[in-house]
Amino acid sequence: MPKAKANNIEIEYDTFGDPSSKALLLVSGLSSQMINWEEEFCAKFVDKGFYVIRFDNRDVGLSTKFEEAGVFDANDIMKAINLQMRGKEVPAPYKLEDMADDAIGLLDALNIDKVHICGASMGGMIVQEIAIKYPSRILSLTSIMSTTGRGDLPQPKPEAMKILLTPFPEERDAFIEHFVKIARVIHGSGFPFDEEGVRERGAKSYDRSFYPQGAARQLVGIIASGNRNAKLASVSVPTLVIHGGDDPLVPLEGGKDTAESIPGAELLIIEGMGHELPLEAWPQIVDAISANADKAKP
């Protein structure tokens, strides 16, 4: 897969479809490599007439790692959360705004002027930042299972927070078991749990790039980025907010707050969906994102 030099880093990316088609940028979540936007999922958008770009965020996958920033552990993360709760500045190696700059830098490298953007979880936060900072580059916005960063919103359920802060084992088989455990915890009640598929994704992630240090730095970056509510009021492109009714990691209130913060945003709640994109929901999700993109001004 190719690399692009953007925002003073290297970004690993991949594309699907005809470059002359309307561009759709998919932005991944916390510690999530671009391969978690599965090829079959991307192909569904190609069938809808999109040119799809997926990429590894900084500090994950095959993009630039920020090792010089040091290693953050669970104690550092809790310190960051405590500082945020007290309204103090949180020291961080980078913030979501920097990751938004990365995405725009990638588009510049690909000579793409305007784009439809879609992000999941942390990726939803990043696309919110893109829409705030680069309004002239955005045609439509989709934020999936994400939130605004407002501090008084419901927090992750204890079991979800615990699994989020549990370090990944270094040994391959143990990593895959932990990957499956995470998927079970964040899975919703309305869709079958595809353990075989989850194991396969865990193995691919480990074999492609085992780098848990980046996830902790990304999480601190999220915490340090604060509340986007007021800034989101400036977003004027067609906006779709998708959220699972059973999400234990980013509770539904985060999605509702996102939709309420953006004028005219549409909220799609998928009952029984957790913090995931289950295969059975793909048609509904793809159709909704495509319909939102169709509202964009040419």
C-alpha positions in Angstrom: 0.0 0.0 0.0 1.3 3.5 -0.7 2.5 6.2 1.7 2.0 9.9 1.5 4.1 12.7 3.1 1.6 14.9 4.9 1.7 17.4 7.8 5.4 16.4 8.4 4.7 12.7 8.8 4.2 9.7 6.6 0.7 8.3 6.2 -0.1 4.8 5.0 -3.3 4.8 2.9 -5.3 2.8 0.4 -8.0 3.6 -2.2 -10.9 1.9 -3.9 -12.8 2.9 -7.0 -12.4 5.5 -9.7 -10.4 8.6 -8.7 -12.7 10.7 -10.8 -15.7 9.7 -8.6 -16.8 11.7 -5.6 -14.3 11.2 -2.8 -15.1 9.6 0.6 -12.5 9.7 3.3 -12.9 7.0 6.1 -11.2 7.9 9.4 -10.5 5.2 11.9 -11.0 5.1 15.7 -8.7 4.7 18.7 -5.8 2.2 17.9 -7.8 1.1 14.9 -5.9 0.4 11.7 -7.3 1.3 8.4 -7.9 -2.4 7.6 -10.8 -2.3 10.1 -12.7 -0.5 7.4 -13.0 -3.8 5.7 -12.6 -4.1 1.9 -16.1 -5.4 1.4 -17.5 -2.4 3.3 -15.4 0.0 1.1 -16.6 -1.9 -2.0 -20.2 -1.1 -1.1 -19.4 2.6 -1.3 -17.7 2.1 -4.7 -20.9 0.5 -5.9 -22.6 3.8 -4.8 -20.3 5.8 -7.0 -17.6 6.9 -4.4 -13.8 6.9 -4.6 -12.9 5.6 -1.1 -9.8 6.5 0.8 -8.9 4.8 4.1 -5.6 5.4 6.0 -3.7 4.7 9.2 -3.9 7.6 11.7 -0.6 8.7 13.2 0.7 6.3 15.9 -1.1 3.3 14.5 -0.6 0.8 11.7 2.1 1.7 9.2 1.9 5.5 9.6 4.5 7.5 11.6 4.9 6.6 15.2 5.5 9.2 17.9 8.0 7.2 20.0 9.8 10.4 21.1 6.7 11.4 23.1 7.3 8.5 25.5 5.1 5.7 26.8 1.8 6.4 28.6 0.2 3.9 30.9 -3.1 3.6 32.7 -1.9 5.9 35.5 -1.0 8.6 33.0 -4.4 8.3 31.4 -6.2 8.6 34.7 -4.1 11.7 35.5 -5.2 13.2 32.2 -8.9 12.4 32.9 -8.6 14.1 36.4 -7.0 17.2 34.9 -9.7 17.4 32.3 -12.4 17.0 35.0 -10.9 19.9 36.9 -10.8 22.1 33.8 -7.0 22.0 33.7 -4.8 21.8 30.5 -3.9 18.2 29.7 -0.3 17.7 28.4 -0.4 15.6 25.3 2.0 14.8 22.4 -0.7 15.8 20.0 -4.5 16.5 19.8 -7.4 15.6 17.6 -6.8 18.9 15.7 -3.3 17.6 14.7 -4.9 14.4 13.4 -7.4 16.4 11.4 -4.4 18.2 9.9 -3.0 14.8 8.9 -6.1 13.9 7.1 -6.2 17.2 5.1 -2.5 16.7 4.3 -3.3 13.3 2.9 -6.0 14.9 0.7 -3.6 17.5 -0.5 -1.1 14.8 -1.4 -3.8 13.1 -3.4 -4.8 16.4 -5.1 -8.4 16.1 -3.6 -10.0 19.4 -3.0 -13.4 18.5 -1.6 -14.4 15.4 0.1 -17.2 13.6 2.0 -15.9 12.6 5.4 -16.9 9.7 7.7 -15.3 8.7 11.0 -16.0 6.1 13.6 -15.4 6.6 17.4 -12.2 8.7 17.6 -12.5 9.0 13.9 -15.8 10.7 14.4 -14.1 13.2 16.7 -11.4 13.8 14.0 -13.9 14.4 11.2 -15.7 16.8 13.5 -12.5 18.7 13.9 -12.0 18.6 10.1 -15.4 20.1 9.5 -14.8 22.8 12.1 -11.3 23.8 10.8 -11.6 23.1 7.1 -15.2 23.9 6.1 -14.3 24.7 2.5 -12.9 21.2 2.0 -15.9 19.3 3.2 -19.0 18.3 1.2 -20.8 16.2 3.9 -20.0 14.8 7.3 -20.9 11.5 9.0 -20.0 10.9 12.6 -20.4 7.3 13.8 -20.5 6.1 17.5 -18.7 9.3 18.6 -19.2 12.3 20.8 -18.4 16.0 21.2 -16.0 15.8 24.2 -18.5 17.4 26.6 -17.4 16.5 30.1 -20.8 16.1 31.7 -22.0 13.4 29.2 -22.3 9.8 30.5 -19.0 8.0 30.7 -18.2 4.5 29.4 -19.7 1.6 31.3 -17.3 0.3 33.9 -16.6 -3.0 32.0 -15.9 -1.0 28.8 -13.6 1.4 30.6 -11.8 -1.4 32.3 -11.1 -3.3 29.0 -10.1 0.0 27.3 -7.4 0.6 29.9 -6.2 -3.1 30.0 -2.8 -3.4 28.2 -2.7 -5.7 25.2 -0.6 -8.8 25.7 2.5 -9.0 23.6 2.2 -12.7 22.6 0.2 -13.2 19.4 -2.4 -15.8 20.6 -2.9 -13.9 23.9 -3.4 -10.6 21.9 -6.0 -12.3 19.7 -7.9 -13.6 22.8 -7.8 -10.1 24.3 -9.0 -8.6 21.0 -12.0 -11.0 21.1 -12.7 -10.1 24.7 -12.8 -6.4 23.8 -15.2 -7.1 20.9 -17.5 -9.1 23.2 -17.6 -6.3 25.8 -18.5 -3.6 23.3 -20.9 -5.8 21.3 -24.5 -4.9 21.2 -27.5 -7.2 21.9 -29.2 -6.9 18.6 -26.7 -8.6 16.3 -25.0 -12.0 16.3 -21.4 -12.1 17.6 -19.1 -13.2 14.8 -16.2 -14.7 16.8 -14.5 -16.2 13.8 -14.5 -12.9 12.0 -13.3 -11.0 15.1 -10.4 -13.5 15.5 -9.4 -13.1 11.9 -9.4 -9.3 12.3 -7.4 -9.6 15.5 -4.8 -11.8 13.8 -4.5 -9.4 10.8 -4.1 -6.4 13.1 -1.3 -8.1 15.1 0.5 -9.4 12.0 0.3 -6.0 10.3 1.4 -3.8 13.2 1.5 -4.6 16.9 2.0 -1.2 18.5 -0.1 -0.7 21.6 2.0 2.4 22.7 0.2 4.5 20.1 -3.2 3.8 21.5 -2.4 5.3 24.9 -1.0 8.4 23.3 -4.1 8.7 21.0 -6.3 8.4 24.1 -4.5 11.2 25.9 -4.8 13.3 22.8 -8.6 12.7 22.9 -8.8 13.8 26.5 -6.6 16.8 25.9 -8.8 18.0 23.0 -11.7 19.2 25.1 -15.3 20.1 24.2 -16.3 20.8 20.6 -20.0 21.8 21.2 -19.7 25.5 20.5 -17.5 25.1 17.5 -19.7 22.4 16.0 -22.5 25.1 15.7 -20.5 26.5 12.7 -20.8 23.2 10.7 -23.1 23.8 7.7 -22.6 20.8 5.5 -25.2 17.9 5.5 -24.5 15.9 8.6 -25.4 12.4 9.7 -24.8 11.1 13.1 -25.0 7.3 13.5 -25.0 5.6 16.9 -25.8 2.2 18.4 -28.5 2.1 21.0 -26.4 -0.4 23.0 -23.0 1.3 22.9 -21.3 0.7 26.2 -18.1 2.6 25.3 -19.5 5.9 23.9 -23.0 6.0 25.3 -25.9 7.0 23.0 -26.0 10.5 24.7 -22.7 11.3 22.9 -24.3 10.7 19.6 -27.4 12.7 20.5 -25.3 15.6 21.8 -23.3 15.6 18.5 -26.5 15.8 16.4 -27.9 18.5 18.7 -24.7 20.6 18.3 -24.7 20.6 14.5 -27.5 22.6 12.8 -29.8 20.4 10.8 -27.9 17.2 11.6 -29.8 13.9 11.2 -29.5 11.3 14.0 -29.8 7.6 13.0 -30.0 5.3 16.1 -29.5 1.6 15.3 -31.1 -0.3 18.1 -29.1 -3.3 19.4 -25.8 -2.0 17.9 -22.9 -1.6 20.3 -19.6 0.1 19.6 -19.1 -1.7 16.3 -20.3 -1.9 12.7 -22.0 -5.3 12.4 -22.2 -6.9 9.0 -25.9 -7.0 9.2 -26.2 -3.3 9.6 -23.9 -2.4 6.7 -26.6 -1.9 4.1 -28.5 0.5 6.4 -25.3 2.4 7.2 -24.1 2.6 3.6 -27.4 3.7 2.3 -27.7 6.4 5.1 -24.2 7.8 4.4 -24.9 7.8 0.7 -28.2 9.6 1.1 -26.5 12.2 3.3 -23.8 12.8 0.7 -26.5 13.3 -2.0 -27.7 16.3 0.0 -24.3 18.1 -0.6 -24.0 21.1 -2.8 -21.9 20.3 -5.9 
